[in-house]
Amino acid sequence: MFLGNFSKPLTATAVFAGVVVAGMLIVSKSGQAANDNNGAQDEKQMIQIGLAVASSEGITLNMTGKDPDMVGLGSYLANVAGDCNGCHSAGPATAFAPGGNPFLLPGPFSGIKKINPKTHLGGTRSFGSFGPGPKGEIISRNLTPDSTGRAEGGETLSGFKQIMRTGLDPDHRHPSCSASITTDCLSFPFNGDLLQVMPWPNFQSMTDRQLTALYVFLSAVPCLEGGPGEPANRCK
């Protein structure tokens, strides 16, 4: 008798709990985005967005011998998650094509954002002087490939990853000022061994795949002439 009376409320409680849990699952599913907790789906969307942005912006990509997924992911990282062209172009006045500058009022701005392919990732933007002499001026690099087809004027993938992870300036164009170096240098406390202005501390936590994708995208963009220390006819 005791067991029978006790089992009835226990059964009812179990049924009620099951209904609550089922309801929670239904609400949870309806409140979730389709790709929540799905890394593969997230990256797939990034790739699609990256390729679509490059196309809509008029960026002509050289896809020969390249994995389209890596190019698309790299484009997403460079053009959507980041703003590589914001620094690695000739500056705000020429970074966008005529009518394509979204920071302007309607009229000057056509309503469709579009970069200027003649300056896209070609560098040469000045960030001012960090020390005495011409080499104390920080000028953004040309990230486009040279005649070798490799990004950043012929940089290797391993070299690119080292730069992005450590900030190392492989050209050592801006040495720290010292007792023996008093001009064409970076004043204290700037470290002349490292890239200044470049936000490499933000990029250094990227995965190998993400850095590789960024490198592949930079290898796919058109070559532009110019940039600090770049030889003439680098695209030939």
trRosetta pair geometry for C-beta under 8 A, 3 or more apart (Angstrom, degrees):
i j d omega theta_ij theta_ji phi_ij phi_ji
1 4 5.8 -59 -147 36 26 110
1 5 6.4 21 159 -14 64 108
2 5 6.1 -58 -149 38 27 106
2 6 6.2 23 156 -17 64 113
3 6 5.8 -61 -147 39 29 111
3 7 6.2 31 157 -27 66 109
4 7 5.9 -55 -145 29 28 111
4 8 7.2 35 158 -28 60 99
5 8 6.3 -50 -161 18 32 112
6 9 7.0 -65 -165 41 37 96
6 10 6.2 31 148 -18 69 118
7 10 5.4 -64 -146 44 35 115
7 11 5.9 40 157 -25 72 105
8 11 5.9 -53 -147 33 26 109
8 12 6.5 25 155 -16 61 107
9 12 5.4 -54 -146 39 37 113
9 13 6.1 41 154 -24 68 104
10 13 5.7 -53 -150 34 30 113
10 14 6.5 31 152 -20 63 105
11 14 5.7 -54 -149 34 32 111
11 15 6.4 32 153 -19 65 105
12 15 5.8 -54 -150 35 32 111
12 16 6.3 32 152 -20 65 106
13 16 5.7 -56 -149 36 31 112
13 17 6.3 32 153 -20 66 106
14 17 5.7 -53 -147 35 31 112
14 18 6.4 33 153 -21 63 105
15 18 5.7 -55 -153 33 31 113
15 19 6.6 32 151 -19 64 103
16 19 5.8 -54 -153 33 33 111
16 20 6.5 34 150 -20 65 105
17 20 5.6 -53 -150 34 34 113
17 21 6.4 32 154 -17 67 105
18 21 5.8 -54 -146 37 31 109
18 22 6.2 31 155 -19 65 108
19 22 5.7 -57 -148 38 29 111
19 23 6.3 31 153 -20 64 107
20 23 5.7 -58 -152 36 29 112
20 24 6.4 31 151 -21 64 104
21 24 5.6 -52 -151 33 33 113
21 25 6.5 34 152 -20 65 103
22 25 5.7 -53 -152 33 33 112
22 26 6.5 33 151 -19 65 104
23 26 5.7 -54 -149 35 34 111
23 27 6.3 30 155 -15 67 106
24 27 5.9 -57 -147 40 31 108
24 28 6.0 33 155 -23 66 110
25 28 5.6 -54 -143 36 29 114
25 29 6.3 27 159 -19 64 105
26 29 6.1 -56 -150 34 27 107
26 30 6.5 19 156 -13 63 109
27 30 5.9 -63 -149 40 30 106
27 31 6.1 18 157 -13 67 115
28 31 6.0 -68 -147 42 26 104
28 32 6.4 28 157 -29 65 110
29 32 5.9 -57 -147 26 30 112
32 36 4.5 -93 -171 14 107 146
33 36 4.9 124 58 -45 81 91
34 41 7.5 -127 115 166 85 154
35 38 4.5 -107 -168 58 69 118
35 41 3.7 -147 -137 114 116 133
35 42 5.8 154 145 -61 129 64
35 45 6.9 -139 6 -20 173 134
38 41 3.9 27 117 22 119 117
38 42 6.4 156 93 -21 66 83
39 42 5.4 -52 -147 33 35 116
39 43 6.4 30 158 -15 68 103
40 43 6.1 -56 -150 37 30 106
40 44 6.4 35 150 -24 63 106
41 44 5.4 -50 -147 32 34 116
41 45 6.6 34 155 -17 64 102
42 45 6.0 -61 -158 36 29 108
42 46 6.5 31 148 -20 65 106
43 46 5.3 -51 -148 34 38 116
43 47 6.4 43 153 -23 68 101
43 73 6.6 -4 -167 -106 93 119
44 47 5.8 -51 -152 32 31 113
44 48 6.6 29 151 -16 63 106
45 48 5.6 -54 -147 38 35 112
45 49 6.1 33 155 -18 68 107
46 49 5.8 -57 -146 40 29 109
46 50 6.0 32 155 -23 65 109
46 72 7.4 130 119 134 66 93
46 73 5.7 51 116 -120 112 71
46 76 4.3 106 179 169 88 175
46 77 8.0 42 177 -47 125 71
46 80 7.7 -163 -148 67 80 143
47 50 5.7 -55 -146 35 27 113
47 51 6.5 21 159 -12 63 107
47 68 7.8 84 -176 130 117 78
47 69 5.2 -32 -130 -145 145 67
47 72 3.6 68 -163 108 70 130
47 73 5.1 -29 -88 -58 80 74
47 76 6.9 -83 -78 -22 26 133
48 51 6.2 -59 -149 39 27 105
48 52 6.2 25 155 -17 63 112
48 72 6.8 33 -48 -177 20 141
49 52 5.7 -61 -146 40 30 111
49 53 6.1 31 157 -22 67 107
49 72 7.8 115 59 179 49 99
49 76 5.5 76 84 -105 99 109
49 80 6.1 35 131 -64 121 165
50 53 5.9 -53 -145 33 27 110
50 54 6.5 26 157 -17 61 106
50 71 7.6 173 125 123 123 57
50 72 4.1 130 78 -180 114 61
50 73 6.0 -169 9 -76 163 12
50 74 6.9 119 -176 62 148 42
50 75 3.4 129 179 78 99 96
50 76 3.3 -81 -69 -42 110 79
50 77 7.5 4 -104 2 132 58
50 79 6.9 127 -137 48 73 111
50 80 6.6 -109 -89 0 70 125
50 217 7.7 -88 175 -103 129 138
51 54 5.8 -54 -149 36 32 111
51 55 6.4 30 154 -18 64 108
51 68 7.1 25 -91 178 136 97
51 71 7.1 70 -89 106 91 95
51 72 4.1 -36 -42 -110 96 105
51 75 6.3 122 -66 53 39 149
52 55 5.7 -58 -149 38 31 111
52 56 6.1 23 157 -14 67 110
53 56 5.9 -58 -141 42 29 105
53 57 5.9 21 161 -14 65 114
53 75 6.2 171 68 149 107 114
53 76 7.4 125 24 -93 135 56
53 79 5.1 169 125 112 140 136
53 80 6.0 -159 -39 -58 166 104
54 57 6.0 -63 -142 42 24 106
54 59 4.3 -80 -162 62 78 120
54 61 5.9 29 158 -42 142 126
54 71 8.0 -42 -6 151 168 99
54 72 7.9 -122 7 -114 129 59
54 75 4.7 -64 -46 -144 119 148
54 79 6.9 168 -69 7 72 163
55 58 7.9 39 172 -65 29 25
55 59 7.5 -74 -61 49 22 78
56 114 7.7 -121 141 -98 71 83
57 79 7.2 -126 -11 -155 159 146
57 113 7.4 -31 -103 116 88 84
57 114 5.7 158 -144 -137 57 60
57 115 5.0 27 -176 16 116 99
58 97 7.3 28 45 -31 146 151
58 114 5.9 42 8 -159 118 109
58 115 7.2 -154 56 57 94 76
58 117 5.9 -94 117 -50 106 119
59 75 7.7 167 80 -129 150 121
59 115 7.0 24 -63 58 98 125
59 117 6.7 170 -104 -105 53 97
59 120 6.4 -166 -109 170 100 167
59 221 6.3 -50 -174 -122 112 93
59 222 7.9 -154 -166 2 69 95
60 117 7.2 48 7 -140 93 139
60 221 8.0 101 75 -151 58 53
60 222 5.6 44 72 -45 101 116
61 71 6.2 100 -177 -177 144 138
61 75 7.9 -55 -87 -72 141 131
61 217 8.0 -55 -129 -148 121 66
61 220 4.5 15 -161 151 91 114
61 221 6.6 -40 -109 -88 68 45
62 66 7.5 100 111 1 68 134
62 149 7.8 -112 105 -140 147 98
62 219 7.9 -91 71 133 108 67
62 220 5.1 -160 56 -154 68 62
62 221 7.8 -77 15 12 89 5
62 222 7.4 120 -25 -81 104 55
63 66 5.3 -118 -160 56 50 107
63 68 6.2 13 -147 -88 123 83
63 71 6.4 -72 -112 -26 84 168
63 220 6.4 35 -80 -142 48 123
66 70 6.7 -120 176 69 90 111
66 71 5.5 75 138 -51 128 117
66 216 5.8 140 -152 -174 114 108
66 219 7.1 171 -96 93 134 113
66 220 5.8 -65 9 -84 177 115
67 70 4.2 70 78 8 106 109
67 71 6.9 178 88 -10 55 83
67 216 6.9 -27 48 -171 87 160
68 71 5.5 -55 -146 38 37 113
68 72 6.1 36 157 -19 69 107
69 72 5.8 -55 -146 39 29 110
69 73 6.2 27 157 -17 65 107
70 73 5.8 -52 -141 39 31 109
70 74 6.1 33 157 -19 63 109
70 212 6.6 -60 -149 122 124 92
70 213 4.6 -144 -160 -115 71 74
70 216 4.3 24 133 67 117 161
70 217 7.4 -144 137 -44 71 75
71 74 5.8 -58 -148 39 27 112
71 75 6.3 30 153 -22 63 106
71 213 7.6 -142 -54 -161 13 78
71 216 5.7 -104 -76 126 60 107
71 217 5.3 124 -148 -93 54 70
71 220 5.1 36 -127 -17 116 165
72 75 5.6 -52 -147 34 31 112
72 76 6.6 35 153 -21 63 102
73 76 5.6 -50 -153 31 34 114
73 77 6.6 30 151 -16 65 105
73 209 7.8 -29 128 147 158 93
73 210 7.2 -117 151 -121 119 59
73 213 3.9 -53 95 -163 110 150
73 217 7.7 -135 78 -47 55 120
74 77 5.7 -55 -148 38 34 109
74 78 6.0 21 158 -10 68 112
74 213 3.9 -162 -60 149 81 74
74 214 4.6 162 -137 -94 91 27
74 215 7.1 -111 -118 38 137 34
74 216 5.3 -164 -31 67 152 82
74 217 2.7 -165 116 -20 126 120
74 218 7.0 -115 170 -14 134 68
74 220 7.7 129 78 21 139 121
75 78 5.9 -62 -138 45 29 104
75 79 5.4 -15 176 17 69 121
75 80 7.7 57 131 -5 67 99
75 217 5.0 180 -53 -132 61 136
76 79 6.8 -69 -118 53 15 83
76 80 4.8 -36 -159 35 60 124
76 81 6.2 50 145 -7 76 101
77 80 7.4 -15 -51 51 11 82
77 81 5.1 -31 -131 49 44 122
77 82 5.8 22 161 10 59 112
77 206 7.7 57 -146 -124 143 141
77 210 6.2 130 -87 -171 152 94
77 213 6.4 112 6 100 135 112
77 214 5.1 -77 88 -84 139 98
77 217 7.5 175 51 16 98 152
78 82 5.7 -45 -134 68 25 110
78 84 4.4 -36 -160 7 87 133
78 85 7.6 79 158 -24 96 84
78 214 6.1 133 -55 -137 99 86
78 217 5.7 -157 -1 108 137 146
78 218 7.2 152 -85 -63 152 85
79 82 7.4 16 -14 70 14 69
79 83 7.7 57 -138 -111 32 44
79 84 7.2 -57 -67 29 52 97
79 85 7.1 28 -106 -1 77 116
82 203 8.0 21 -91 -84 148 103
83 86 3.8 26 141 -6 112 127
83 87 7.4 104 110 -6 85 82
84 87 6.9 -74 -169 45 37 90
84 88 5.4 -19 161 28 78 122
84 121 6.3 17 125 -103 111 97
84 143 6.8 -44 167 26 124 170
85 88 6.0 -76 -116 66 32 81
85 89 5.0 39 -178 -38 75 117
85 95 6.2 126 146 -159 100 107
85 115 5.9 -33 164 -131 164 141
85 120 5.7 -36 -122 -144 124 68
85 121 5.8 -68 -97 -59 79 68
86 89 7.1 -42 -129 17 6 109
86 95 6.8 36 -116 -146 41 156
87 125 6.2 -144 -173 61 48 142
87 127 8.0 1 -148 -65 99 121
87 140 5.0 170 152 -106 82 145
87 197 7.2 161 -150 145 137 112
87 198 7.5 155 133 -101 158 61
88 121 4.9 18 119 -137 119 51
88 122 7.2 147 156 47 79 28
88 123 5.1 -34 -155 -79 75 61
88 125 7.2 -134 -108 14 17 115
88 140 4.9 -151 -100 159 54 129
88 141 6.6 -28 -122 70 105 60
88 142 7.5 130 -168 -117 101 24
88 143 5.0 16 -179 -6 154 120
89 94 6.8 -159 152 94 108 84
89 95 4.3 104 98 -109 154 85
89 115 7.8 -135 -94 -163 149 109
89 116 7.2 108 -160 57 133 104
89 119 4.4 72 -162 139 93 107
89 120 6.4 -19 -101 -106 107 27
89 121 6.9 -19 -73 -44 73 23
89 122 6.5 56 -127 43 51 77
89 123 7.5 -30 -77 -55 13 11
89 124 7.9 -40 153 52 27 82
89 125 6.2 48 76 -43 47 121
89 140 7.7 4 25 86 30 147
90 93 7.6 -65 107 66 97 83
90 94 4.5 -8 72 69 119 129
90 95 7.1 -162 52 -65 67 63
90 119 4.5 -86 2 -140 102 132
90 122 6.9 -4 -45 78 85 108
90 123 8.0 51 -73 107 53 28
90 124 5.2 -7 -108 82 72 111
90 125 5.9 150 -166 -71 18 77
91 94 6.1 60 62 32 74 89
91 95 6.6 -125 99 -38 26 96
91 125 4.7 145 -67 -120 71 99
91 126 7.7 -13 -73 29 120 69
92 95 5.6 -42 -126 8 28 119
92 103 7.8 -33 -164 41 116 152
94 116 5.7 -83 165 50 68 165
94 118 7.6 -74 172 84 111 103
94 119 5.0 111 128 -32 106 160
95 101 7.8 96 75 -105 86 97
95 115 6.5 -58 160 -143 69 82
95 116 6.1 172 156 20 18 108
95 119 6.2 -107 -106 97 40 132
96 100 4.4 -156 177 92 102 91
96 101 3.9 152 70 -78 154 74
96 102 7.7 -170 -110 -1 155 64
96 113 7.3 -84 -132 -160 122 70
96 114 6.5 101 -164 81 84 55
96 115 6.0 -85 -114 -121 52 38
96 116 5.7 92 135 -29 9 92
97 100 4.2 51 59 15 82 136
97 114 4.5 -37 37 109 119 105
97 115 6.5 67 -18 110 89 21
97 116 4.7 151 -69 -89 59 64
97 117 7.4 20 -73 -2 113 73
99 108 7.2 -156 -108 167 48 43
99 109 6.7 115 -168 -144 49 28
99 110 3.8 40 173 -29 107 115
99 112 7.6 23 134 58 98 85
99 114 7.4 18 90 42 80 117
100 109 7.5 43 -162 -139 6 71
100 110 6.6 -19 -74 29 48 111
100 112 6.5 -48 -116 99 78 70
100 113 5.6 81 -176 -165 83 33
100 114 3.2 -93 -127 51 144 81
100 115 6.9 -116 127 -36 142 17
100 116 7.5 170 62 -57 132 68
101 104 4.7 64 96 -4 106 113
101 108 6.9 -29 59 136 110 102
101 109 5.8 -104 77 -95 65 92
101 113 7.8 44 -128 -128 10 71
102 109 6.0 92 -116 -143 31 137
102 113 4.6 -21 -46 -90 116 105
103 109 7.7 173 55 -75 33 135
104 107 7.8 -105 140 67 107 73
104 108 4.1 -83 153 95 141 119
104 109 4.2 163 77 -41 93 102
105 108 6.0 72 61 32 70 102
105 109 6.4 177 86 16 23 105
106 109 5.8 -70 -100 66 35 91
106 111 6.9 28 -122 -64 92 89
115 119 7.9 -127 169 70 92 85
115 120 5.2 80 137 -92 129 109
116 119 4.8 31 94 30 114 100
116 120 6.4 -172 85 -45 55 80
117 120 5.3 -31 -131 -1 38 124
117 222 7.0 43 -177 40 103 137
118 122 7.8 -40 143 -6 44 150
118 224 7.5 116 -176 -122 41 123
119 122 5.3 -111 -160 35 44 119
119 124 8.0 -98 -147 48 96 114
119 224 7.5 93 -128 -142 23 162
120 144 7.9 89 100 -71 75 118
120 221 6.7 -130 119 -172 114 133
120 222 7.7 74 70 51 115 96
120 224 7.4 163 63 -40 63 141
121 142 7.4 83 138 -163 67 52
121 143 4.4 -79 180 61 103 107
121 144 5.3 123 106 -56 106 83
121 218 6.9 -167 -174 -132 152 86
121 221 5.7 58 46 110 146 162
121 224 7.3 154 83 14 72 130
122 142 5.2 -12 -167 -126 48 90
122 143 7.8 -104 -77 34 17 68
122 144 6.0 -8 -92 -7 63 124
122 224 3.6 -63 -102 96 115 152
122 225 7.8 14 -150 63 122 35
122 226 5.9 45 170 72 112 109
122 227 6.4 -135 171 -61 66 100
123 139 7.0 77 168 147 102 85
123 140 4.5 -154 -143 111 76 81
123 141 4.7 -91 -104 125 143 19
123 142 3.9 -101 18 -64 126 50
123 143 6.6 136 -47 -11 99 70
123 226 7.1 -165 72 115 93 90
123 227 4.2 61 70 -116 134 98
123 228 7.0 -104 146 6 135 81
124 139 6.1 -14 -142 -180 33 111
124 140 6.6 -39 28 65 21 83
124 142 7.2 32 -32 -66 82 88
124 226 5.7 -16 -56 146 132 120
124 227 5.9 -110 -54 -98 83 47
124 228 7.2 156 -98 -33 58 76
125 139 6.8 160 76 -156 37 63
125 140 4.5 19 48 17 89 121
126 137 6.1 -28 -146 176 105 114
126 138 7.2 122 -160 81 55 56
126 139 5.3 -29 -96 -100 63 81
127 137 7.9 148 59 -178 61 67
127 138 4.3 -33 59 85 109 109
127 139 7.3 -170 12 -83 79 30
127 140 7.2 93 -26 -43 106 85
127 196 7.9 -161 89 114 142 99
127 197 4.9 74 98 -98 177 155
128 137 6.8 -123 146 -137 20 76
128 138 6.8 7 62 38 51 93
129 132 7.8 54 174 -86 127 21
129 136 4.7 42 -162 115 89 103
129 137 4.8 -45 -92 -85 69 69
129 138 7.8 161 -111 2 21 72
130 136 5.3 -149 63 -179 59 79
130 137 7.5 149 12 -102 73 20
130 138 5.7 52 -13 -31 118 107
130 174 7.1 38 67 -168 126 138
130 186 4.8 -7 116 -132 114 88
130 187 6.4 -151 151 26 64 83
130 190 5.4 24 167 -15 126 172
130 196 6.1 40 -68 104 168 168
131 135 7.8 -23 77 95 109 72
131 136 3.3 -139 70 -128 70 120
131 174 7.5 134 32 -166 128 99
131 177 5.6 -173 -154 -40 137 120
131 184 7.9 39 105 144 112 10
131 185 5.0 -83 133 97 150 55
131 186 4.4 -164 -20 -126 138 24
131 187 4.1 169 -103 -24 89 76
131 190 7.1 -126 -44 51 114 134
132 136 5.5 124 54 -32 18 153
132 177 7.2 74 32 -95 97 135
132 182 6.9 -11 69 153 138 62
132 183 5.0 -76 115 -121 108 64
132 184 7.4 -46 104 -21 69 30
132 185 6.8 11 57 48 77 76
132 187 7.2 86 -7 -61 76 102
133 136 5.1 112 63 -10 68 103
133 183 3.8 113 -56 175 130 80
133 184 3.6 -89 128 -56 148 50
133 185 6.6 56 42 8 128 57
134 137 6.2 -47 -174 14 47 111
134 184 6.2 -5 54 -106 69 88
135 173 6.1 -152 -154 161 106 77
135 174 5.7 -179 158 -103 93 63
135 175 7.8 25 127 23 138 74
135 184 3.6 53 30 -164 118 81
135 185 6.7 29 91 -54 111 31
136 174 7.0 104 -112 -139 34 100
136 183 8.0 -88 -31 -170 115 52
136 184 6.6 -142 -31 -139 77 25
136 185 6.2 5 -80 68 91 28
136 186 6.2 149 -130 -87 76 47
136 187 7.3 39 -140 -20 125 84
138 174 7.1 0 -91 -77 77 156
138 196 5.5 -99 -102 84 142 110
138 197 5.2 134 151 -7 150 136
139 228 4.6 129 84 -49 123 132
140 197 7.6 -101 -82 107 83 137
141 152 6.7 26 135 -145 132 92
141 153 7.7 -102 175 -3 109 124
141 227 5.8 50 -166 -166 50 120
141 228 6.5 -80 -102 43 61 98
142 152 7.5 137 99 -144 60 48
142 153 6.0 81 88 -51 102 112
142 224 6.3 -141 -151 79 115 98
142 226 6.2 152 -78 95 136 63
142 227 2.8 -86 -22 -68 115 153
142 228 7.8 179 -9 27 89 57
142 230 5.5 7 27 -58 141 148
142 234 7.9 102 108 79 152 162
143 151 6.4 -11 174 -178 75 94
143 152 5.2 -30 -141 -88 56 72
143 218 5.3 -82 157 -148 104 122
143 221 7.9 42 106 55 92 139
144 151 7.5 -101 -172 -144 16 60
144 152 7.9 113 47 -77 20 26
144 153 7.6 62 76 -57 56 64
144 218 7.2 -145 -109 -175 32 78
144 221 5.5 -102 -120 96 87 107
144 222 6.6 -22 -150 99 133 45
144 223 5.0 145 142 -127 119 41
144 224 4.8 109 23 20 157 83
145 148 7.0 -124 -179 71 98 69
145 149 5.3 4 172 -164 145 25
145 150 5.6 151 -136 74 99 24
145 151 5.4 -57 -79 -88 80 35
145 152 7.7 0 -92 16 47 31
145 153 7.4 171 -153 -68 27 21
145 154 7.5 98 -160 -58 65 46
145 218 7.1 135 -49 138 82 71
145 219 5.2 68 -68 -140 129 53
145 221 7.2 152 2 64 90 70
145 223 5.4 -77 78 -83 70 92
146 149 7.9 -64 73 -15 49 23
146 150 7.1 -11 39 57 81 73
146 153 4.8 53 -37 -147 115 50
146 154 4.8 -28 35 -43 124 92
146 223 6.2 97 -117 -133 26 127
146 234 4.5 -82 -130 170 103 95
146 235 6.6 -123 -152 -85 54 40
147 223 7.4 45 -64 -111 46 168
147 234 6.7 -151 -18 164 87 48
147 235 6.1 120 -67 179 77 20
147 236 5.7 -27 -85 87 129 26
148 154 4.7 80 30 -114 137 88
149 219 6.2 48 157 -169 71 100
150 153 7.9 -17 92 95 86 22
150 154 4.9 72 68 -137 114 32
150 155 6.0 -159 139 57 114 43
150 156 6.6 -32 -163 -88 149 38
150 219 6.0 -41 -141 -113 32 108
151 155 5.9 -46 89 56 72 98
151 160 6.4 43 79 -89 120 144
151 215 5.3 -148 21 -161 148 67
151 216 8.0 -96 -38 -67 129 10
151 218 3.5 63 -131 108 131 109
151 219 4.4 -82 -48 -63 88 71
152 155 3.9 -4 80 11 113 128
152 160 6.4 152 20 -98 140 103
152 218 6.4 20 -33 146 77 140
153 227 7.1 -139 -62 84 132 151
153 230 6.0 -128 -112 -115 141 102
153 234 6.4 -46 -130 -170 92 141
155 159 4.9 -130 -171 91 90 122
155 160 5.1 110 129 -63 123 88
155 163 7.5 -29 -165 -5 148 142
155 170 7.8 145 -118 33 110 157
156 159 4.4 93 55 9 84 105
156 160 6.8 -143 93 -8 43 86
157 160 5.5 -53 -147 34 31 114
157 161 6.5 31 155 -18 64 104
157 212 6.5 25 -157 -119 124 78
157 215 5.3 103 -121 145 80 165
158 161 5.8 -52 -149 35 32 111
158 162 6.5 35 151 -21 63 105
159 162 5.6 -53 -150 34 34 113
159 163 6.5 35 152 -19 65 104
159 170 6.5 18 -169 -74 114 155
160 163 5.8 -54 -152 34 32 112
160 164 6.3 23 155 -13 66 110
160 211 7.1 161 119 169 101 103
160 215 4.9 117 104 -102 162 121
161 164 5.8 -59 -144 42 31 107
161 165 5.9 18 161 -11 68 115
161 208 7.3 7 -124 -128 138 72
161 211 5.2 86 -108 141 86 146
161 212 7.9 -4 -74 -66 114 66
161 215 7.7 -48 -52 -49 77 139
162 165 6.1 -65 -139 44 25 102
162 166 5.7 -21 177 21 66 116
162 168 5.9 -29 142 40 97 128
162 170 8.0 85 94 -67 119 111
163 166 7.0 -77 -126 54 15 80
163 167 7.1 48 -173 -116 53 13
163 168 5.9 -104 -106 61 54 78
163 169 8.0 72 -129 -93 96 30
163 170 6.6 -63 -81 -24 109 106
163 195 7.2 55 -168 -19 94 137
163 200 6.9 -114 150 -115 66 137
164 200 5.7 -162 -149 -141 39 95
164 203 4.7 -82 -168 120 98 125
164 204 6.2 171 142 -89 67 57
164 206 7.0 -36 148 40 131 122
164 211 5.6 174 78 -131 156 120
164 214 7.8 109 -95 81 158 145
165 200 7.6 -67 5 177 6 108
165 203 7.8 -101 -73 109 42 85
165 204 4.6 102 -137 -138 47 87
165 211 7.8 -19 -50 -98 96 157
166 194 7.8 -123 140 -116 72 97
166 200 7.5 -25 77 150 25 140
166 204 7.3 112 -48 -116 29 124
167 194 4.2 23 128 -155 114 103
167 195 5.0 -133 -168 35 77 88
167 198 7.0 159 -134 88 86 112
167 200 4.1 165 -87 77 81 147
167 201 7.1 0 -59 -52 127 69
167 204 7.6 -48 -36 -65 85 125
168 193 6.8 -39 -132 157 66 85
168 194 6.6 -60 -95 -108 29 62
168 195 7.6 26 81 -16 16 91
169 172 5.6 126 104 -81 102 38
169 173 6.5 -109 166 23 129 77
169 174 6.7 -60 164 38 174 89
169 192 7.5 -80 40 162 143 53
169 193 6.4 -175 31 171 97 33
169 194 6.1 142 -18 -156 96 10
169 195 5.1 142 -76 -63 91 69
171 229 6.2 79 -157 134 155 175
172 175 6.2 35 171 -71 93 82
172 192 7.2 58 -158 147 75 95
172 193 7.1 -19 -115 -120 90 54
173 228 6.9 72 -157 138 165 128
173 229 6.4 -111 -97 -47 134 142
174 185 6.9 115 -176 -148 60 39
174 186 4.9 59 160 -39 105 110
174 190 7.9 -48 141 131 122 126
174 192 5.0 -143 116 -141 70 85
174 196 7.0 -70 89 9 158 116
175 178 7.9 -61 143 0 108 103
175 181 5.5 -63 108 171 127 166
175 184 7.6 44 40 116 96 81
175 185 5.0 -50 83 -121 77 95
175 186 7.1 -164 97 16 29 86
175 192 4.2 72 -166 155 24 154
176 181 7.3 104 92 78 49 134
176 185 6.1 37 145 -178 15 111
176 186 5.5 -50 -108 65 50 93
176 188 7.4 62 -169 -79 104 62
176 190 6.8 -175 -112 94 85 70
176 191 6.3 -38 -72 -145 121 34
176 192 3.6 -143 -38 1 62 114
176 193 7.3 -28 -23 -19 107 74
177 181 5.7 -144 -137 103 42 89
177 182 6.2 61 -155 -120 100 35
177 185 3.9 136 -74 109 69 131
177 186 6.3 -138 -15 76 84 37
177 187 5.3 2 13 -103 137 44
177 188 6.6 -92 62 -28 104 72
177 192 7.8 139 -13 -45 47 133
178 181 4.8 53 39 38 85 90
178 182 7.8 -96 68 -62 42 58
178 185 7.5 -119 4 -173 66 163
179 182 7.8 -11 -175 -61 20 96
181 184 7.6 -87 -173 73 97 79
181 185 4.8 112 141 -67 110 149
182 185 7.1 -125 180 24 4 132
185 192 6.4 -44 -160 -88 83 144
186 190 4.0 -94 158 94 123 123
186 191 7.5 -9 93 69 144 14
186 192 4.7 175 31 -80 117 89
186 196 6.9 156 -122 -31 146 146
187 190 6.3 67 68 24 51 108
190 196 5.8 -2 -157 -88 121 138
191 194 4.6 35 98 24 113 108
191 196 7.9 160 59 -69 67 94
194 200 7.9 -135 -174 49 101 139
195 198 4.1 -15 136 40 125 132
195 200 5.9 95 64 -14 121 131
199 202 4.4 3 151 18 108 119
199 203 6.7 111 109 -14 78 94
200 203 5.4 -63 -144 45 45 106
200 204 5.9 61 157 -47 76 97
201 204 5.9 -37 -141 8 30 119
202 205 7.6 -69 176 24 33 99
203 206 5.5 -24 -174 -9 64 119
203 211 7.5 102 169 -99 103 95
206 210 4.1 -120 -177 90 108 127
206 211 5.0 132 104 -52 124 85
206 214 7.5 14 155 -10 166 135
207 210 4.6 97 53 6 79 102
207 211 7.1 -150 91 -1 41 85
208 211 6.0 -59 -147 41 30 106
208 212 6.1 31 155 -20 66 110
209 212 5.7 -56 -146 38 28 112
209 213 6.3 32 154 -22 64 105
210 213 5.6 -50 -147 33 31 113
210 214 6.5 33 153 -20 63 103
211 214 5.6 -51 -149 34 34 113
211 215 6.4 35 151 -19 65 105
212 215 5.6 -55 -150 37 33 112
212 216 6.3 33 152 -21 67 105
213 216 5.7 -52 -144 36 31 111
213 217 6.4 33 155 -19 64 104
214 217 5.9 -53 -151 35 30 111
214 218 6.5 26 153 -15 64 107
215 218 5.8 -58 -148 40 31 109
215 219 6.3 32 151 -21 64 108
216 219 5.5 -56 -150 36 32 114
216 220 6.5 30 151 -24 64 108
217 220 5.6 -61 -151 33 34 111
217 221 7.0 39 155 -31 66 96
218 221 6.2 -39 -148 15 36 111
223 234 6.8 -151 180 107 121 90
223 235 3.8 151 116 -114 133 102
224 227 7.7 105 98 -33 96 109
224 235 7.3 68 -43 -64 2 128
225 230 7.4 167 -172 119 53 135
225 232 7.4 21 -156 -148 116 52
225 233 7.3 -11 -114 -83 116 23
225 234 6.1 149 -119 35 64 97
225 235 6.0 -82 -66 -9 79 113
226 230 6.2 85 142 62 17 137
227 230 4.0 66 70 -15 95 134
230 234 5.4 -45 175 -49 108 149
231 234 5.5 130 70 -76 77 89
233 236 4.6 -31 177 22 98 120
